[in-house]
Amino acid sequence: MNDRSLVTHSGADAARTAALELAAERATAYLAQVSTRRVSPDPAALKGLAELDLPLPDTGLPPADVIGLLDRVGSPATVATAGGRYFGFVNGGALPASVGASWLAAAWDQNVALRVMSPVGATLEEVALRWVREILGLPPEAGGALVTGASMANVAGLAAARHALLARAGWDAERSGLFGAPPLQVVVGDEVHVSLLKALALLGLGRERVHRVAVDSQGRMRADAIPPLDDRTIVCIQAGNVNTGAFDPARAICDAARDAGAWVHVDGAFGLWAAASPLHRHLTAGFELADSWSTDAHKWPNTGYDCGIAIVRQAADLRSAMGSSAAYFTPGAQREPSQFTPEMSRRARGVELWATLLSLGRDGLARLIERTSAHARRFADGLRASGFEILNEVVINQVLVSFGSADRTRAVIDRVQQDGTCWCGGTEWQGRTAMRISVSSWATTEAEVDASLRAIIQAAADS
Ligand SMILES: Cc1ncc(COP(=O)(O)O)c(C=O)c1O
């Protein structure tokens, strides 16, 4: 169809063009200066946020005015996570292909619930999931889903586990719920990530109704401390501890679980991506033997927010846990995205994930993992050389540093954050207060690591 009579020449078209051109111009200008500005917003910018707290007007503003206001007031009040000197939490940057794809996807405004709603969204999601399975060395037949983040990927993976183990025991968890169901045992390491406990809570498996396994000095589960397993047990292991970056002994645990008929779920929010690098791949050995995996593309691979990934060895288990049907909502013969996800309507995350991975290629992803890990080692070496204690073995991109007493370490963290050269957060690690450095952005350069090191060492001298 190509009906010229349907072309509109209304003011709406001109207003849209003005708003989108302005947005592209302002976003490009923002990214051009983000590497030279302070990382945390200055107090004046934060005060300025009050200007956004308007009474909702009766008459709306022209879209370009809305974008202009957002940029003028909002951009200075952002945390510069898009630059190279943000080392907080485990926040990746967004590669240019991801940002550009996101702009296009926003213009497309696709709802990737069903293929019929967005053939392109469904296709890109499927291709990207295949690439992810290949990169991570996971079984080609495994099912997958794109969700908001590793938290929701943990929910999806554990929902599949709950389904499979209870189905084996003759119980239909989706139909009958958990009241009266055969009990399941859940095993976690003592350094389990809070999002996994939250997933257990959401699934009715209980945040505290878990067997916690003792860990070693790096937070790795001790394989010799695993309790007896059976076919009603879910064992949750980690690829990449949020503090140390350490990896659980996957092969020993998966072998024991397989013998017992237990299910192994991997929380690999960032660490699983070590598999992309020939230098770091050995750390992920054995994780491919698990039954479900949760990871994030918005962390180490630097796809923009938000993009979590759930993968389940038996696609049917994920589909049974997540599927739904209604008269108006008829799945086709091919993979239907929302039959594998908690949500129905959902944004087209596959567009950015596909674009990010295509722009990196296998080599680019490997270099990203290796470069950020080398930056982490440079931080650790520089801080150690200045007399500070590194509390973890720096195996990937995470560094924990103590500046002495808990009070002094906290004071240094405060000073670093105020100074604005870089941003690092704090944590408690096995009874010690520490500053966390997570090098997760493609944008970080060696010069930025050195400038950040100087700022941290100066903050310590002043504390
Ligand atoms: C090991 C681990 N699991 C899960 C999560 C939660 O990920 P998200 O915030 O993407 O839901 C994180 C976040 O840092 C993490 O490090």
The ligand as an SDF file (V2000), in Angstrom:
LIG
                    3D

 16 16  0  0  0  0  0  0  0  0999 V2000
   25.4390  -11.0670   40.9160 C   0  0  0  0  0  0  0  0  0  0  0  0
   24.2600  -10.1790   40.6330 C   0  0  0  0  0  0  0  0  0  0  0  0
   23.0390  -10.7290   40.4790 N   0  0  0  0  0  0  0  0  0  0  0  0
   21.9490   -9.9720   40.2090 C   0  0  0  0  0  0  0  0  0  0  0  0
   22.0330   -8.6100   40.0910 C   0  0  0  0  0  0  0  0  0  0  0  0
   20.8010   -7.8110   39.8050 C   0  0  0  0  0  0  0  0  0  0  0  0
   20.8620   -7.2960   38.5070 O   0  0  0  0  0  0  0  0  0  0  0  0
   19.8220   -6.2080   37.9750 P   0  0  0  0  0  0  0  0  0  0  0  0
   20.0660   -4.9880   38.8080 O   0  0  0  0  0  0  0  0  0  0  0  0
   20.1790   -6.0300   36.5530 O   0  0  0  0  0  0  0  0  0  0  0  0
   18.4500   -6.7500   38.1560 O   0  0  0  0  0  0  0  0  0  0  0  0
   23.2890   -7.9960   40.2460 C   0  0  0  0  0  0  0  0  0  0  0  0
   23.4250   -6.5400   40.1680 C   0  0  0  0  0  0  0  0  0  0  0  0
   24.4760   -5.9750   40.3760 O   0  0  0  0  0  0  0  0  0  0  0  0
   24.4180   -8.7970   40.4910 C   0  0  0  0  0  0  0  0  0  0  0  0
   25.6510   -8.2640   40.6080 O   0  0  0  0  0  0  0  0  0  0  0  0
  1  2  1  0
  2  3  1  0
  2 15  2  0
  3  4  2  0
  4  5  1  0
  5  6  1  0
  5 12  2  0
  6  7  1  0
  7  8  1  0
  8  9  2  0
  8 10  1  0
  8 11  1  0
 12 13  1  0
 12 15  1  0
 13 14  2  0
 15 16  1  0
M  END
$$$$
